[in-house]
């Protein structure tokens, strides 16, 4: 990526044409107002993709297709969350560390979370979520790692509805899923997503794995859209067939 510079971000949906520069003292508050959410509970998906449908750049991570605005939006989305849910493969590739405010929940069938920063001063440990079928293998692999291992009553793949229910029972109703594509698709197919926050980078990367792969066409309404003067777009989509969060 080129050196970072001041970027102007403009709101085009709703069509206020309000704008802010990323170096403005009000930039974080401006973005937080647009990414605020219902405090009673919700499930969001937050991901980045190139215009060619790749979730990664040349280095194999999202780092080379992200932007300063995208990172500010990530902070805003996480600030409105109780917990960040991520698949173990994505956590390893992106070398996750515990968020500053939200809990981290890593979904795994193997317990392989090598490279994930599991501790942070003053923060509770990461949750590691696995199914009953994989409990013994995951526990053995974790072998005393500074995490809280949570077994969810499922035979193989974890149903996102079971993940949401477990996190809600733990007092973590505001959930943000950050992928990867497999778990993102499962959340969408299960009707669990109240909102999709998607950054679209103006990058012509070789087409790779899409950020989500629905099994059928799905309607969504555009709840919000920002653009910046580097050519990035930032969408908030509401899937129309989502399940009411209060019924989960």
Backbone torsions as a table, in degrees:
resi	resn	phi	psi	omega
1	UNK	NA	151.8	176.5
2	UNK	-75.2	166.1	-179.7
3	UNK	-58.9	144.1	-178.7
4	UNK	-70.5	146.6	175.8
5	UNK	-141.4	170.3	177.4
6	UNK	-62.9	133.3	-176.3
7	UNK	-121.3	140.5	174.5
8	UNK	-98.7	128.4	179.9
9	UNK	-111.2	131.8	-176.5
10	UNK	-125.3	138.5	177.6
11	UNK	-89.8	120.2	179.9
12	UNK	-111.1	-18.2	171.3
13	UNK	-137.9	117.8	-8.0
14	UNK	-61.3	157.5	-169.2
15	UNK	-79.8	65.8	176.1
16	UNK	-84.5	-26.9	-173.2
17	UNK	57.0	21.3	170.8
18	UNK	-63.6	146.9	178.9
19	UNK	-143.7	163.2	178.6
20	UNK	-151.3	150.7	173.7
21	UNK	-97.3	146.8	-174.1
22	UNK	-67.2	-16.9	177.4
23	UNK	-95.0	4.9	179.4
24	UNK	-72.9	142.6	175.8
25	UNK	-60.3	-20.7	-178.2
26	UNK	-94.8	-0.1	-171.8
27	UNK	-60.7	-46.1	-179.2
28	UNK	-63.4	-42.1	178.8
29	UNK	-66.1	-39.6	179.9
30	UNK	-59.6	-46.3	179.3
31	UNK	-69.9	-39.1	-179.4
32	UNK	-61.2	-36.8	178.3
33	UNK	-63.5	-35.5	-178.3
34	UNK	-80.5	-19.5	179.1
35	UNK	-112.6	17.9	175.3
36	UNK	-68.9	159.3	-175.6
37	UNK	-149.7	166.2	-179.7
38	UNK	-61.7	123.2	-178.0
39	UNK	-70.6	-12.7	-176.1
40	UNK	-79.4	-12.0	176.9
41	UNK	135.8	139.3	179.7
42	UNK	-166.5	166.7	173.3
43	UNK	-130.9	122.3	179.9
44	UNK	-114.0	155.0	167.2
45	UNK	-114.1	131.6	179.8
46	UNK	-129.4	113.2	-177.2
47	UNK	-146.1	170.8	178.4
48	UNK	-128.1	145.9	179.1
49	UNK	-146.2	153.4	171.6
50	UNK	-81.0	168.4	178.0
51	UNK	-67.1	-18.1	178.8
52	UNK	-92.3	3.5	174.2
53	UNK	89.7	22.9	178.2
54	UNK	-103.0	136.4	178.1
55	UNK	-90.5	2.7	-177.8
56	UNK	-142.7	153.5	176.0
57	UNK	-96.6	-158.2	-174.1
58	UNK	-63.5	-26.7	-178.8
59	UNK	-86.5	2.1	179.2
60	UNK	83.1	3.9	178.1
61	UNK	-125.7	176.3	178.1
62	UNK	-80.0	-7.6	-173.6
63	UNK	-58.6	-36.6	-175.9
64	UNK	-86.5	0.7	173.6
65	UNK	-122.0	10.9	177.9
66	UNK	-90.5	-176.3	-178.5
67	UNK	-151.2	164.9	175.9
68	UNK	-57.8	-39.7	179.2
69	UNK	-65.2	-42.0	178.8
70	UNK	-58.9	-41.6	179.9
71	UNK	-67.9	-34.5	176.2
72	UNK	-67.8	-39.5	177.3
73	UNK	-65.6	-39.5	176.2
74	UNK	-56.0	-44.7	178.1
75	UNK	-62.4	-41.1	-178.9
76	UNK	-65.6	-43.0	179.6
77	UNK	-64.7	-45.1	179.6
78	UNK	-66.3	-32.9	179.2
79	UNK	-64.9	-23.9	177.7
80	UNK	-95.6	10.6	-175.6
81	UNK	-114.8	153.1	170.3
82	UNK	-92.4	-29.1	-174.5
83	UNK	-151.9	140.8	174.6
84	UNK	-105.5	121.7	-179.8
85	UNK	-103.7	132.0	-179.3
86	UNK	-147.2	144.9	174.8
87	UNK	-71.5	151.6	-174.9
88	UNK	-62.8	-38.0	-179.8
89	UNK	-60.9	-46.9	178.0
90	UNK	-63.3	-41.8	179.9
91	UNK	-60.2	-38.9	179.0
92	UNK	-70.6	-48.2	-176.3
93	UNK	-62.6	-43.1	-176.9
94	UNK	-86.6	-2.1	178.6
95	UNK	51.9	61.0	-177.1
96	UNK	-61.7	150.5	167.4
97	UNK	-129.9	163.3	-177.6
98	UNK	-60.7	134.5	175.4
99	UNK	-61.6	158.1	-177.3
100	UNK	-67.2	-31.9	-175.0
101	UNK	-122.8	-42.2	-175.8
102	UNK	-84.2	160.8	169.7
103	UNK	-72.8	160.1	172.9
104	UNK	-113.2	129.9	177.6
105	UNK	-123.3	115.4	-178.2
106	UNK	-102.2	125.3	-179.7
107	UNK	-94.9	126.3	-175.4
108	UNK	-149.2	150.2	173.0
109	UNK	-106.7	-7.1	-175.7
110	UNK	-120.9	-23.2	-175.1
111	UNK	86.5	4.5	-180.0
112	UNK	-80.8	102.1	177.4
113	UNK	-125.6	31.7	178.9
114	UNK	-57.8	136.2	178.4
115	UNK	89.5	-8.2	178.2
116	UNK	-85.1	130.2	178.2
117	UNK	-78.3	108.6	-168.6
118	UNK	-94.0	-10.9	-179.0
119	UNK	-129.5	153.5	177.1
120	UNK	-155.3	131.6	-177.1
121	UNK	-52.2	128.7	177.0
122	UNK	79.3	3.4	-178.0
123	UNK	-114.3	144.5	176.2
124	UNK	-67.2	156.4	-176.3
125	UNK	-68.7	164.0	176.1
126	UNK	-65.4	147.7	168.9
127	UNK	-90.6	137.1	173.3
128	UNK	-115.1	116.5	-174.7
129	UNK	-103.3	127.8	176.2
130	UNK	-143.8	164.0	-179.8
131	UNK	-83.6	164.7	177.1
132	UNK	-57.9	-36.8	-177.7
133	UNK	-63.9	-27.2	-176.0
134	UNK	-108.9	10.1	-172.9
135	UNK	-57.4	-49.7	-175.2
136	UNK	-64.2	-44.2	-179.2
137	UNK	-63.9	-43.6	-179.3
138	UNK	-65.8	-44.4	-179.1
139	UNK	-61.9	-40.6	179.6
140	UNK	-65.3	-40.6	-178.8
141	UNK	-68.8	-36.1	-179.3
142	UNK	-67.5	-38.3	170.9
143	UNK	40.6	58.9	174.7
144	UNK	83.3	9.5	177.2
145	UNK	-60.7	149.5	-176.5
146	UNK	-76.1	67.1	-179.2
147	UNK	-135.0	167.7	172.5
148	UNK	-108.1	109.4	-177.4
149	UNK	-84.7	125.2	-178.5
150	UNK	-118.2	121.4	176.8
151	UNK	-96.3	125.0	179.4
152	UNK	-102.5	139.3	-174.1
153	UNK	-72.4	87.6	178.5
154	UNK	-152.5	150.6	-175.9
155	UNK	-78.6	-46.4	-177.0
156	UNK	-131.3	-100.0	179.9
157	UNK	-66.6	140.0	178.6
158	UNK	-78.8	122.5	175.0
159	UNK	-68.7	126.6	178.6
160	UNK	-54.2	-31.3	178.4
161	UNK	-65.2	-33.5	176.6
162	UNK	-71.4	-36.6	176.5
163	UNK	-62.9	-48.4	179.7
164	UNK	-59.4	-44.9	-179.6
165	UNK	-61.6	-43.5	179.8
166	UNK	-62.1	-45.2	-178.9
167	UNK	-67.4	-37.4	177.0
168	UNK	-63.6	-40.7	178.6
169	UNK	-62.7	-27.0	179.0
170	UNK	-88.4	9.6	178.5
171	UNK	77.3	28.7	-178.9
172	UNK	-124.4	68.7	-173.4
173	UNK	-81.6	-18.0	-178.2
174	UNK	-97.1	102.2	-167.5
175	UNK	-112.8	133.8	173.1
176	UNK	-122.9	118.3	175.4
177	UNK	-92.9	131.5	-178.7
178	UNK	-115.1	24.4	175.8
179	UNK	89.2	-166.5	5.8
180	UNK	-75.9	-161.4	-172.7
181	UNK	-57.8	-35.4	-177.5
182	UNK	-65.8	-50.6	-178.2
183	UNK	-71.6	-32.5	176.8
184	UNK	-61.4	-43.9	179.1
185	UNK	-64.3	-40.1	178.7
186	UNK	-62.9	-41.3	178.2
187	UNK	-63.9	-40.8	179.0
188	UNK	-66.4	-46.8	-177.4
189	UNK	-64.2	-29.9	-179.8
190	UNK	-81.2	-3.6	-179.1
191	UNK	73.0	25.4	-174.6
192	UNK	-90.3	-12.9	-171.8
193	UNK	-89.9	119.3	173.5
194	UNK	-81.8	-28.8	-178.4
195	UNK	-153.7	144.2	173.2
196	UNK	-115.0	119.7	175.6
197	UNK	-102.3	115.8	-171.5
198	UNK	-129.4	124.1	171.6
199	UNK	-94.7	129.6	178.4
200	UNK	-112.9	114.0	-176.7
201	UNK	-89.9	140.3	178.6
202	UNK	-80.2	57.8	-175.8
203	UNK	-118.4	130.3	179.3
204	UNK	-94.9	63.7	177.5
205	UNK	-77.7	152.3	171.8
206	UNK	-54.4	133.9	-177.7
207	UNK	-60.6	129.8	179.8
208	UNK	-125.3	-143.9	178.4
209	UNK	-71.4	128.6	178.0
210	UNK	-67.9	155.2	-178.2
211	UNK	-66.3	-24.4	175.8
212	UNK	-153.4	146.2	-176.6
213	UNK	-129.7	81.9	-179.0
214	UNK	-66.1	149.2	-179.2
215	UNK	-80.7	-11.8	179.9
216	UNK	-155.0	164.3	176.9
217	UNK	-60.9	141.6	179.7
218	UNK	-133.8	133.4	178.6
219	UNK	-83.0	148.1	175.3
220	UNK	-149.0	148.3	174.7
221	UNK	-99.5	147.0	177.6
222	UNK	-87.4	109.8	-178.8
223	UNK	-86.0	-23.1	-180.0
224	UNK	-170.3	153.0	176.4
225	UNK	-152.1	128.4	173.7
226	UNK	-115.4	152.0	171.7
227	UNK	-132.6	153.9	174.3
228	UNK	-125.7	170.2	-173.4
229	UNK	-84.0	15.6	167.0
230	UNK	-102.9	1.2	176.6
231	UNK	93.8	6.4	177.8
232	UNK	-83.8	147.1	173.5
233	UNK	-118.9	146.9	-177.4
234	UNK	-132.1	106.1	-174.1
235	UNK	-102.4	147.3	165.2
236	UNK	-121.6	116.3	-176.8
237	UNK	-113.5	141.6	174.5
238	UNK	-113.0	106.2	175.8
239	UNK	-58.9	135.9	-175.1
240	UNK	-79.5	-19.0	-178.6
241	UNK	-103.7	23.6	179.4
242	UNK	-69.4	151.8	178.0
243	UNK	-84.7	137.4	178.7
244	UNK	-54.2	125.8	-176.4
245	UNK	-58.6	-32.8	-176.9
246	UNK	-68.8	-17.1	-177.9
247	UNK	-95.7	-2.5	-176.9
248	UNK	-79.9	NA	NA
